[in-house]
Amino acid sequence: MAISLKKGGSFNLTKEEPKLKKILIGLGWEAQAGLDLDASVFMLGQNMKLPSDNFFIFYNNLKSPDGSTQHTGDNRTGYGDDDDEMILLNLDLVSPQITEIIVVASIYEAEARRHSFGLLKDAYIRLYDVENKREVLRFDLDASYPNDTIVEFGKVHKDGTDWKFTAVGNGSTKGLQGLVDIYA
């Protein structure tokens, strides 16, 4: 049975799941018609910056230069019962210069369409062990984000030699470009 995290909760992947290497990070939600969410990943170094633009993974750059992280493609409707967008992560391939992998979801053209996370329900992020075919953990966004256009769902990060996952759940009205400006 998967571990259920609350906002701010952390899980030591290295200690609790030592054989976990290949992870599917699934993001899911139920949205009103016309709402297009996009998953993105910021792979950051110790200085909390992208080592290069190629470490920003999104629908126009689907694979990291180290081969560790791959976006499976854009789901423009959010319809269906399973993960709406997915990121594949192989911990063994993550470049040593990367210490934090932040997973966000943003609303496409949110300002122009007057869309926000207030139009969503049942949003979650989950980590799935690809090799053993089982869900390891899940974080259900239980907070309301009525005006936010981007939410940092969670992050996989280094703590010494250990990889950990933290359920973040921070929303913002900055949009995706606002985070690119921070991390670039």
Protein Blocks (a to p, Z undefined) as FASTA:
>chain_A
ZZdddehiacdfklmmmmbmbdcddddddddehiacddddddddfkopafbfklpccfkl
mbcfklpaccebjcfklpajbdfbdcdddfklpcfkbcbdcdddddehklmnopafklgg
hiacddddfklopafbdcddfbdcfkbcbdcfbacddehjaccdddfkpacfkbjmlmmm
mmZZ
